[in-house]
């Protein structure tokens, strides 16, 4: 005789209010833009560095 007592599943949490969902969506969007700006900034720094290295190495 085995007793397989599984705990009853928890009821799902109610969704946050509409205002809260809008704020979270906006925060996610802004965070994505921050990553894009960081990527472009780092890419630009590397381009400038390669141009400076080329300028130094190509001088006579």
Beta strands, then each sheet from edge to edge (+ up, - down):
end
